[in-house]
Amino acid sequence: MTKNKTLIYLLPLLMFFALAGLLFSSLGNDPRLLPSAKLGKMLPDFALPSLYGQETLTAESVSGDAFLLNVWATWCPSCRVEHPVLNQLAEKGVDIIGLNYKDDEGEARAYLKQLGNPYKVVVRDDSGDLGLDLGVYGAPETYIVNSDNRIVYRHVGIVTMENWQSTLRPIYNSARKNTTLREVSQ
């Protein structure tokens, strides 16, 4: 009977130490560095409506030179924070495709009318299926897709001018055709 009582008292203590060890081992991990099974793979096939007009957009219709695929929504406060940066990048010649993720069509149009539209085209992903195929955890996320329609980089979180300069711009420029002739500066 004494052995059972000792075990009953030790079990919660052992569980505590196991949980503490697990949490401690995760302290150094950067939560923004989420793995992506899609890196190096082709942009998933899709046939989804445009936010504007009646056209159906596909992976082939949005391809061409390299571009940023920006996952955004009106319900996402972080998307509103990064939006001015996207407008600046578009003004500098960066090709950006918008993926409006699980959003209301009317609210999305009003949002872009109010804040400006940095996107060449906006794909509506009302059901979230394309987001699921991409491995989207939430908005905002930005993918760099090269001129062969291959995903070469994934950025989770807000695009800022700092991370554009330090990380995203060099990758974007190297993903473009004729990079020596057409690099996007600052």
N, CA, C and O of each residue as an XYZ file, in Angstrom:
744
protein
N       0.817     -1.190      0.000
C       0.000      0.000      0.000
C       0.865      1.259      0.000
O       0.522      2.237     -0.663
N       1.964      1.250      0.723
C       2.862      2.389      0.783
C       3.513      2.637     -0.572
O       3.726      3.784     -0.967
N       3.829      1.552     -1.285
C       4.418      1.679     -2.610
C       3.459      2.390     -3.564
O       3.892      3.241     -4.341
N       2.175      2.062     -3.522
C       1.174      2.679     -4.379
C       1.018      4.164     -4.074
O       0.872      4.978     -4.986
N       1.052      4.520     -2.768
C       0.941      5.924     -2.394
C       2.145      6.710     -2.905
O       1.990      7.838     -3.373
N       3.310      6.146     -2.823
C       4.514      6.807     -3.308
C       4.418      7.034     -4.816
O       4.784      8.104     -5.302
N       3.940      6.062     -5.545
C       3.777      6.169     -6.989
C       2.761      7.245     -7.341
O       2.960      7.999     -8.293
N       1.685      7.320     -6.588
C       0.652      8.325     -6.830
C       1.231      9.726     -6.660
O       0.887     10.626     -7.426
N       2.099      9.928     -5.675
C       2.698     11.234     -5.447
C       3.819     11.544     -6.449
O       4.021     12.705     -6.804
N       4.534     10.539     -6.900
C       5.637     10.748     -7.827
C       5.185     10.954     -9.271
O       5.859     11.653    -10.028
N       4.078     10.371     -9.661
C       3.597     10.450    -11.040
C       3.376     11.904    -11.496
O       3.863     12.266    -12.567
N       2.671     12.745    -10.741
C       2.524     14.143    -11.184
C       3.863     14.877    -11.250
O       4.067     15.712    -12.131
N       4.760     14.577    -10.343
C       6.068     15.215    -10.354
C       6.863     14.808    -11.599
O       7.517     15.650    -12.213
N       6.813     13.538    -11.972
C       7.482     13.056    -13.179
C       6.878     13.687    -14.436
O       7.596     14.055    -15.365
N       5.558     13.804    -14.450
C       4.887     14.426    -15.595
C       5.291     15.893    -15.712
O       5.501     16.392    -16.818
N       5.400     16.584    -14.583
C       5.822     17.984    -14.588
C       7.214     18.121    -15.202
O       7.425     18.971    -16.067
N       8.164     17.296    -14.766
C       9.522     17.378    -15.279
C       9.583     17.031    -16.772
O      10.362     17.631    -17.513
N       8.788     16.091    -17.205
C       8.759     15.737    -18.633
C       8.238     16.916    -19.462
O       8.811     17.243    -20.502
N       7.168     17.545    -19.012
C       6.596     18.691    -19.724
C       7.566     19.874    -19.693
O       7.743     20.547    -20.708
N       8.186     20.131    -18.564
C       9.157     21.221    -18.454
C      10.335     20.994    -19.398
O      10.808     21.937    -20.033
N      10.807     19.767    -19.495
C      11.903     19.449    -20.409
C      11.519     19.682    -21.856
O      12.319     20.199    -22.636
N      10.307     19.308    -22.221
C       9.816     19.521    -23.583
C       9.725     21.007    -23.901
O      10.172     21.436    -24.965
N       9.163     21.789    -23.009
C       9.053     23.227    -23.226
C      10.423     23.895    -23.276
O      10.651     24.776    -24.105
N      11.325     23.491    -22.408
C      12.662     24.068    -22.387
C      13.404     23.782    -23.694
O      14.140     24.638    -24.184
N      13.225     22.614    -24.249
C      13.923     22.258    -25.494
C      13.423     23.076    -26.682
O      14.127     23.186    -27.686
N      12.224     23.652    -26.590
C      11.656     24.451    -27.684
C      11.948     25.931    -27.558
O      11.575     26.697    -28.447
N      12.600     26.366    -26.493
C      12.825     27.789    -26.263
C      13.615     28.469    -27.369
O      13.320     29.618    -27.698
N      14.581     27.826    -27.941
C      15.420     28.450    -28.954
C      14.837     28.444    -30.349
O      15.433     29.029    -31.254
N      13.714     27.816    -30.561
C      13.132     27.713    -31.902
C      12.418     28.992    -32.289
O      11.707     29.578    -31.472
N      12.600     29.431    -33.530
C      11.918     30.600    -34.060
C      10.572     30.150    -34.619
O      10.547     29.354    -35.558
N       9.449     30.631    -34.076
C       8.141     30.171    -34.546
C       7.826     30.612    -35.970
O       6.921     30.059    -36.595
N       8.560     31.605    -36.501
C       8.322     32.044    -37.879
C       8.948     31.101    -38.893
O       8.605     31.152    -40.074
N       9.862     30.238    -38.451
C      10.529     29.307    -39.359
C       9.736     28.006    -39.426
O      10.177     26.961    -38.948
N       8.573     28.097    -40.023
C       7.717     26.935    -40.154
C       8.128     26.154    -41.394
O       8.372     26.757    -42.439
N       8.211     24.861    -41.311
C       8.619     24.084    -42.481
C       7.563     24.151    -43.577
O       6.369     24.240    -43.294
N       7.997     24.108    -44.796
C       7.069     24.096    -45.914
C       7.428     22.948    -46.843
O       8.530     22.895    -47.389
N       6.501     22.050    -47.013
C       6.716     20.909    -47.901
C       6.671     21.336    -49.363
O       7.024     20.553    -50.245
N       6.242     22.566    -49.632
C       6.084     23.028    -51.012
C       7.330     23.698    -51.580
O       7.384     23.964    -52.781
N       8.326     23.974    -50.751
C       9.532     24.615    -51.269
C      10.177     23.732    -52.335
O      10.386     22.535    -52.138
N      10.483     24.358    -53.465
C      11.082     23.631    -54.574
C      10.064     22.929    -55.457
O      10.429     22.339    -56.473
N       8.805     22.985    -55.087
C       7.746     22.334    -55.873
C       6.983     23.379    -56.687
O       7.057     24.578    -56.418
N       6.268     22.904    -57.659
C       5.478     23.780    -58.514
C       4.310     24.374    -57.728
O       3.792     23.758    -56.796
N       3.908     25.579    -58.122
C       2.712     26.187    -57.564
C       1.549     25.229    -57.816
O       1.375     24.774    -58.947
N       0.747     24.907    -56.795
C      -0.342     23.943    -57.007
C      -1.306     24.411    -58.097
O      -1.561     25.604    -58.256
N      -1.830     23.446    -58.833
C      -2.848     23.768    -59.837
C      -4.086     24.283    -59.136
O      -4.457     23.800    -58.066
N      -4.723     25.269    -59.750
C      -5.980     25.782    -59.220
C      -6.775     26.420    -60.346
O      -6.214     26.774    -61.382
N      -8.048     26.565    -60.153
C      -8.944     27.285    -61.046
C      -9.930     27.998    -60.132
O     -10.940     27.430    -59.718
N      -9.617     29.258    -59.825
C     -10.400     30.031    -58.859
C     -10.789     31.369    -59.467
O     -10.128     31.850    -60.387
N     -11.860     31.973    -58.960
C     -12.313     33.240    -59.522
C     -11.396     34.401    -59.141
O     -10.718     34.374    -58.113
N     -11.397     35.405    -59.989
C     -10.717     36.657    -59.716
C     -11.593     37.485    -58.775
O     -12.818     37.362    -58.792
N     -10.972     38.315    -57.969
C     -11.739     39.226    -57.119
C     -12.476     40.247    -57.972
O     -13.529     40.753    -57.585
N     -11.911     40.540    -59.131
C     -12.520     41.508    -60.051
C     -12.902     40.797    -61.338
O     -12.062     40.126    -61.937
N     -14.101     40.922    -61.760
C     -14.523     40.340    -63.012
C     -14.952     38.894    -62.882
O     -14.984     38.324    -61.791
N     -15.275     38.328    -64.007
C     -15.798     36.967    -64.055
C     -14.761     35.928    -64.447
O     -15.081     34.744    -64.553
N     -13.508     36.361    -64.665
C     -12.518     35.410    -65.161
C     -12.105     34.398    -64.094
O     -12.115     34.678    -62.895
N     -11.745     33.217    -64.578
C     -11.201     32.176    -63.719
C      -9.690     32.215    -63.858
O      -9.159     32.176    -64.968
N      -9.003     32.294    -62.730
C      -7.547     32.341    -62.723
C      -6.993     30.949    -62.455
O      -7.569     30.171    -61.693
N      -5.874     30.650    -63.088
C      -5.201     29.363    -62.911
C      -3.721     29.625    -62.615
O      -3.242     30.753    -62.731
N      -3.021     28.580    -62.237
C      -1.582     28.718    -61.993
C      -0.884     29.203    -63.266
O       0.050     30.002    -63.185
N      -1.316     28.738    -64.426
C      -0.711     29.153    -65.689
C      -1.015     30.609    -66.014
O      -0.156     31.314    -66.542
N      -2.229     31.070    -65.705
C      -2.592     32.442    -66.063
C      -1.906     33.490    -65.188
O      -1.788     34.644    -65.600
N      -1.459     33.121    -64.007
C      -0.763     34.091    -63.155
C       0.751     33.987    -63.301
O       1.484     34.808    -62.750
N       1.225     32.986    -64.038
C       2.670     32.784    -64.167
C       3.259     33.738    -65.192
O       2.536     34.470    -65.868
N       4.525     33.721    -65.293
C       5.285     34.588    -66.193
C       6.656     34.725    -65.595
O       7.410     33.756    -65.505
N       6.981     35.947    -65.180
C       8.226     36.141    -64.467
C       7.977     35.832    -62.992
O       6.851     35.519    -62.605
N       8.997     35.915    -62.189
C       8.850     35.635    -60.756
C       7.857     36.623    -60.138
O       7.680     37.741    -60.622
N       7.218     36.177    -59.057
C       6.273     37.049    -58.368
C       6.173     36.659    -56.905
O       6.559     35.562    -56.500
N       5.643     37.588    -56.126
C       5.284     37.307    -54.753
C       3.832     36.865    -54.751
O       2.993     37.497    -55.393
N       3.529     35.811    -54.052
C       2.148     35.376    -53.850
C       1.824     35.704    -52.400
O       2.288     35.034    -51.477
N       1.024     36.742    -52.215
C       0.734     37.248    -50.880
C      -0.646     36.790    -50.429
O      -1.656     37.119    -51.051
N      -0.677     36.023    -49.332
C      -1.925     35.528    -48.749
C      -2.416     36.585    -47.761
O      -1.714     36.918    -46.806
N      -3.619     37.111    -47.988
C      -4.142     38.186    -47.163
C      -5.654     38.044    -46.989
O      -6.309     37.283    -47.701
N      -6.191     38.794    -46.027
C      -7.635     38.827    -45.800
C      -7.990     40.105    -45.043
O      -7.148     40.673    -44.347
N      -9.215     40.548    -45.177
C      -9.657     41.758    -44.476
C      -9.773     41.528    -42.978
O      -9.676     42.478    -42.202
N      -9.978     40.294    -42.560
C     -10.106     39.973    -41.137
C      -8.748     39.873    -40.447
O      -8.687     39.635    -39.241
N      -7.682     40.048    -41.180
C      -6.310     39.871    -40.674
C      -5.705     41.238    -40.333
O      -5.381     41.999    -41.245
N      -5.542     41.571    -39.039
C      -4.964     42.876    -38.688
C      -3.516     43.029    -39.154
O      -3.100     44.138    -39.490
N      -2.749     41.962    -39.184
C      -1.356     42.042    -39.639
C      -1.273     42.362    -41.128
O      -0.312     42.985    -41.581
N      -2.275     41.936    -41.883
C      -2.299     42.231    -43.323
C      -2.428     43.734    -43.552
O      -1.828     44.281    -44.477
N      -3.200     44.385    -42.721
C      -3.367     45.839    -42.822
C      -2.034     46.546    -42.520
O      -1.726     47.573    -43.124
N      -1.258     45.999    -41.597
C       0.039     46.579    -41.248
C       1.018     46.462    -42.414
O       1.764     47.403    -42.687
N       1.026     45.324    -43.104
C       1.993     45.128    -44.191
C       1.549     45.768    -45.505
O       2.367     45.917    -46.413
N       0.287     46.148    -45.629
C      -0.259     46.626    -46.904
C       0.487     47.839    -47.486
O       0.744     47.853    -48.689
N       0.842     48.848    -46.693
C       1.598     49.971    -47.278
C       2.937     49.538    -47.880
O       3.374     50.103    -48.883
N       3.581     48.557    -47.288
C       4.848     48.053    -47.827
C       4.600     47.379    -49.174
O       5.366     47.576    -50.117
N       3.539     46.591    -49.268
C       3.212     45.953    -50.551
C       2.936     47.000    -51.623
O       3.345     46.832    -52.772
N       2.243     48.080    -51.256
C       1.997     49.162    -52.211
C       3.318     49.768    -52.693
O       3.475     50.037    -53.884
N       4.266     49.983    -51.777
C       5.570     50.528    -52.153
C       6.321     49.577    -53.086
O       6.925     50.006    -54.069
N       6.276     48.290    -52.770
C       6.973     47.310    -53.614
C       6.370     47.265    -55.010
O       7.095     47.193    -56.002
N       5.048     47.307    -55.088
C       4.389     47.293    -56.402
C       4.784     48.525    -57.213
O       4.988     48.437    -58.424
N       4.891     49.676    -56.544
C       5.312     50.903    -57.238
C       6.726     50.782    -57.784
O       7.057     51.424    -58.780
N       7.565     49.972    -57.149
C       8.949     49.770    -57.594
C       9.070     48.680    -58.657
O      10.172     48.384    -59.120
N       7.947     48.086    -59.044
C       7.973     47.088    -60.107
C       7.950     45.644    -59.649
O       8.131     44.742    -60.467
N       7.734     45.398    -58.365
C       7.640     44.029    -57.877
C       6.274     43.470    -58.280
O       5.242     44.085    -58.012
N       6.278     42.313    -58.918
C       5.026     41.662    -59.302
C       4.462     40.926    -58.091
O       5.119     40.061    -57.512
N       3.231     41.286    -57.716
C       2.589     40.666    -56.564
C       1.218     40.150    -56.986
O       0.407     40.882    -57.554
N       0.980     38.883    -56.697
C      -0.330     38.266    -56.903
C      -0.963     38.139    -55.522
O      -0.327     37.654    -54.585
N      -2.195     38.567    -55.398
C      -2.891     38.457    -54.120
C      -3.693     37.169    -54.050
O      -4.330     36.771    -55.025
N      -3.659     36.526    -52.907
C      -4.521     35.372    -52.639
C      -5.412     35.772    -51.476
O      -5.006     35.719    -50.315
N      -6.642     36.174    -51.809
C      -7.599     36.588    -50.789
C      -8.170     35.335    -50.150
O      -8.916     34.581    -50.774
N      -7.802     35.130    -48.888
C      -7.970     33.856    -48.187
C      -9.185     33.868    -47.258
O      -9.235     34.621    -46.286
N     -10.173     33.008    -47.581
C     -11.353     32.806    -46.733
C     -11.975     34.132    -46.308
O     -12.138     34.406    -45.119
N     -12.316     34.941    -47.295
C     -12.748     36.309    -47.028
C     -14.071     36.606    -47.727
O     -14.538     35.819    -48.550
N     -14.656     37.726    -47.398
C     -15.873     38.216    -48.042
C     -15.480     39.047    -49.259
O     -14.679     39.976    -49.150
N     -16.033     38.718    -50.397
C     -15.673     39.372    -51.658
C     -15.892     40.885    -51.618
O     -15.017     41.647    -52.027
N     -17.043     41.317    -51.132
C     -17.345     42.755    -51.070
C     -16.413     43.493    -50.126
O     -15.951     44.589    -50.445
N     -16.132     42.912    -48.974
C     -15.214     43.543    -48.017
C     -13.804     43.613    -48.585
O     -13.087     44.586    -48.350
N     -13.402     42.588    -49.329
C     -12.062     42.579    -49.929
C     -11.931     43.687    -50.966
O     -10.906     44.368    -51.009
N     -12.939     43.879    -51.792
C     -12.898     44.959    -52.784
C     -12.837     46.328    -52.104
O     -12.069     47.199    -52.512
N     -13.657     46.509    -51.060
C     -13.669     47.785    -50.339
C     -12.318     48.055    -49.675
O     -11.841     49.190    -49.668
N     -11.715     47.027    -49.127
C     -10.405     47.119    -48.476
C      -9.357     47.636    -49.464
O      -8.602     48.558    -49.154
N      -9.317     47.032    -50.659
C      -8.336     47.442    -51.665
C      -8.642     48.825    -52.227
O      -7.730     49.572    -52.581
N      -9.918     49.163    -52.306
C     -10.288     50.507    -52.775
C      -9.814     51.557    -51.773
O      -9.343     52.625    -52.164
N      -9.939     51.256    -50.493
C      -9.547     52.187    -49.441
C      -8.024     52.276    -49.284
O      -7.483     53.374    -49.150
N      -7.331     51.134    -49.300
C      -5.899     51.095    -48.977
C      -4.979     51.067    -50.197
O      -3.761     51.182    -50.060
N      -5.556     50.915    -51.385
C      -4.752     50.781    -52.592
C      -4.579     49.315    -52.948
O      -4.617     48.446    -52.077
N      -4.388     49.046    -54.242
C      -4.284     47.672    -54.709
C      -2.894     47.413    -55.282
O      -2.592     47.847    -56.394
N      -2.043     46.705    -54.529
C      -0.693     46.423    -55.023
C      -0.617     45.197    -55.941
O       0.453     44.870    -56.455
N      -1.743     44.527    -56.142
C      -1.743     43.225    -56.807
C      -1.989     43.342    -58.303
O      -2.826     44.129    -58.746
N      -1.240     42.536    -59.090
C      -1.518     42.435    -60.527
C      -2.883     41.801    -60.733
O      -3.683     42.276    -61.538
N      -3.142     40.730    -60.004
C      -4.450     40.076    -59.969
C      -4.683     39.586    -58.547
O      -3.744     39.394    -57.774
N      -5.947     39.389    -58.223
C      -6.300     38.859    -56.907
C      -7.121     37.594    -57.109
O      -8.186     37.623    -57.726
N      -6.617     36.489    -56.585
C      -7.287     35.196    -56.643
C      -8.151     35.066    -55.392
O      -7.672     35.279    -54.278
N      -9.419     34.717    -55.576
C     -10.309     34.486    -54.434
C     -10.244     33.023    -54.032
O     -10.548     32.133    -54.827
N      -9.845     32.784    -52.790
C      -9.790     31.429    -52.241
C     -10.808     31.357    -51.107
O     -10.449     31.257    -49.934
N     -12.077     31.411    -51.483
C     -13.164     31.466    -50.498
C     -13.178     30.251    -49.575
O     -13.428     30.391    -48.378
N     -12.917     29.083    -50.104
C     -12.979     27.850    -49.309
C     -11.664     27.557    -48.588
O     -11.635     26.764    -47.647
N     -10.582     28.194    -49.024
C      -9.278     27.945    -48.425
C      -8.559     26.742    -49.001
O      -7.531     26.327    -48.465
N      -9.078     26.170    -50.085
C      -8.462     24.968    -50.666
C      -7.051     25.225    -51.209
O      -6.149     24.418    -50.987
N      -6.855     26.346    -51.921
C      -5.516     26.646    -52.430
C      -4.575     26.918    -51.259
O      -3.426     26.476    -51.270
N      -5.053     27.634    -50.263
C      -4.248     27.861    -49.065
C      -3.830     26.554    -48.415
O      -2.690     26.401    -47.977
N      -4.757     25.622    -48.359
C      -4.460     24.305    -47.797
C      -3.399     23.594    -48.637
O      -2.470     22.996    -48.094
N      -3.540     23.660    -49.962
C      -2.555     23.048    -50.857
C      -1.167     23.669    -50.690
O      -0.152     22.986    -50.832
N      -1.132     24.965    -50.389
C       0.145     25.647    -50.189
C       0.738     25.369    -48.813
O       1.943     25.521    -48.612
N      -0.101     24.965    -47.868
C       0.363     24.758    -46.500
C       0.261     26.014    -45.659
O       1.016     26.189    -44.703
N      -0.675     26.897    -46.012
C      -0.853     28.161    -45.295
C      -1.298     27.884    -43.863
O      -2.235     27.123    -43.620
N      -0.600     28.524    -42.919
C      -0.984     28.449    -41.507
C      -1.941     29.574    -41.159
O      -2.774     29.425    -40.264
N      -1.834     30.693    -41.851
C      -2.677     31.862    -41.599
C      -2.163     33.029    -42.408
O      -1.144     32.930    -43.090
N      -2.868     34.118    -42.326
C      -2.462     35.311    -43.059
C      -1.778     36.272    -42.082
O      -2.129     36.313    -40.902
N      -0.811     37.038    -42.569
C      -0.246     37.023    -43.910
C       0.887     36.006    -44.062
O       1.635     35.724    -43.126
N       0.979     35.487    -45.238
C       2.104     34.667    -45.669
C       2.438     35.095    -47.086
O       1.549     35.452    -47.858
N       3.701     35.061    -47.424
C       4.124     35.462    -48.758
C       5.088     34.418    -49.306
O       6.059     34.036    -48.653
N       4.797     33.973    -50.507
C       5.628     32.992    -51.196
C       6.320     33.697    -52.354
O       5.733     34.558    -53.010
N       7.569     33.328    -52.599
C       8.251     33.785    -53.807
C       8.197     32.630    -54.791
O       8.659     31.524    -54.507
N       7.621     32.911    -55.957
C       7.454     31.914    -57.007
C       8.336     32.344    -58.175
O       8.247     33.482    -58.636
N       9.189     31.437    -58.654
C      10.125     31.817    -59.720
C       9.452     31.783    -61.094
O       8.266     31.477    -61.219
N      10.236     32.102    -62.109
C       9.696     32.204    -63.466
C       9.248     30.861    -64.036
O       8.569     30.822    -65.062
N       9.620     29.763    -63.385
C       9.153     28.434    -63.800
C       7.922     27.998    -63.008
O       7.492     26.849    -63.108
N       7.352     28.917    -62.217
C       6.188     28.645    -61.360
C       6.522     27.691    -60.208
O       5.659     26.956    -59.727
N       7.775     27.715    -59.778
C       8.235     26.886    -58.667
C       8.349     27.762    -57.412
O       8.867     28.876    -57.478
N       7.871     27.263    -56.285
C       7.949     27.999    -55.022
C       9.381     27.903    -54.499
O       9.893     26.813    -54.245
N      10.021     29.073    -54.344
C      11.417     29.075    -53.910
C      11.599     29.591    -52.484
O      12.656     29.388    -51.886
N      10.582     30.256    -51.930
C      10.718     30.777    -50.574
C       9.337     31.020    -49.970
O       8.370     31.313    -50.673
N       9.280     30.889    -48.659
C       8.046     31.154    -47.925
C       8.372     32.066    -46.748
O       9.263     31.780    -45.948
N       7.637     33.163    -46.660
C       7.796     34.101    -45.551
C       6.492     34.110    -44.760
O       5.429     34.409    -45.304
N       6.581     33.785    -43.485
C       5.414     33.793    -42.613
C       5.442     35.083    -41.814
O       6.436     35.402    -41.162
N       4.339     35.824    -41.871
C       4.248     37.077    -41.119
C       4.284     38.279    -42.029
O       4.179     38.174    -43.251
N       4.434     39.422    -41.396
C       4.366     40.710    -42.082
C       5.610     40.943    -42.929
O       6.731     40.717    -42.471
N       5.410     41.398    -44.169
C       6.512     41.853    -45.012
C       6.798     43.295    -44.606
O       5.919     44.154    -44.668
N       8.030     43.548    -44.194
C       8.469     44.896    -43.847
C       9.556     45.313    -44.828
O      10.091     44.477    -45.557
N       9.882     46.590    -44.849
C      10.976     47.028    -45.720
C      12.299     46.413    -45.255
O      13.189     46.170    -46.070
N      12.429     46.164    -43.972
C      13.659     45.570    -43.455
C      13.832     44.132    -43.953
O      14.892     43.775    -44.466
N      12.776     43.300    -43.801
C      12.950     41.921    -44.272
C      12.898     41.840    -45.800
O      13.414     40.888    -46.385
N      12.281     42.824    -46.447
C      12.354     42.877    -47.913
C      13.811     43.080    -48.339
O      14.319     42.351    -49.191
N      14.479     44.074    -47.743
C      15.857     44.382    -48.107
C      16.815     43.242    -47.766
O      17.667     42.871    -48.574
N      16.666     42.695    -46.569
C      17.650     41.725    -46.100
C      17.461     40.319    -46.673
O      18.442     39.621    -46.928
N      16.227     39.904    -46.876
C      15.976     38.512    -47.251
C      15.193     38.367    -48.551
O      15.644     37.693    -49.477
N      14.033     38.991    -48.621
C      13.112     38.729    -49.732
C      13.595     39.269    -51.074
O      13.494     38.571    -52.083
N      14.118     40.497    -51.110
C      14.537     41.093    -52.380
C      15.636     40.282    -53.067
O      15.530     40.028    -54.267
N      16.692     39.864    -52.352
C      17.715     39.052    -53.043
C      17.150     37.742    -53.615
O      17.529     37.328    -54.711
N      16.259     37.105    -52.884
C      15.663     35.853    -53.376
C      14.758     36.132    -54.560
O      14.783     35.402    -55.551
N      13.952     37.192    -54.462
C      13.062     37.582    -55.566
C      13.876     37.888    -56.823
O      13.548     37.414    -57.911
N      14.934     38.679    -56.671
C      15.765     39.030    -57.836
C      16.412     37.804    -58.458
O      16.494     37.709    -59.682
N      16.872     36.869    -57.647
C      17.510     35.679    -58.216
C      16.489     34.753    -58.864
O      16.850     33.933    -59.708
N      15.225     34.871    -58.485
C      14.177     34.035    -59.079
C      13.693     34.564    -60.424
O      13.022     33.850    -61.169
N      14.026     35.799    -60.735
C      13.542     36.418    -61.973
C      14.380     36.004    -63.175
O      15.542     35.625    -63.030
N      13.784     36.080    -64.362
C      14.524     35.888    -65.609
C      15.391     37.114    -65.825
O      15.019     38.211    -65.408
N      16.519     36.955    -66.459
C      17.400     38.082    -66.775
C      17.662     38.951    -65.546
O      17.506     40.170    -65.605
N      18.052     38.340    -64.454
C      18.210     39.084    -63.202
C      19.233     40.211    -63.309
O      19.116     41.205    -62.593
N      20.212     40.087    -64.166
C      21.199     41.160    -64.275
C      20.594     42.404    -64.908
O      21.058     43.515    -64.654
N      19.576     42.232    -65.721
C      18.956     43.367    -66.388
C      17.775     43.944    -65.606
O      17.436     45.116    -65.771
N      17.156     43.138    -64.767
C      15.879     43.559    -64.205
C      15.815     43.475    -62.691
O      14.742     43.214    -62.148
N      16.905     43.683    -61.996
C      16.850     43.597    -60.551
C      16.008     44.735    -59.979
O      16.041     45.866    -60.466
N      15.266     44.408    -58.948
C      14.490     45.412    -58.242
C      15.379     45.959    -57.130
O      15.866     45.206    -56.287
N      15.582     47.251    -57.135
C      16.423     47.833    -56.087
C      15.554     48.303    -54.939
O      14.349     48.508    -55.084
N      16.177     48.461    -53.832
C      15.573     48.948    -52.605
C      14.091     48.918    -52.699
O      13.405     49.295    -51.750
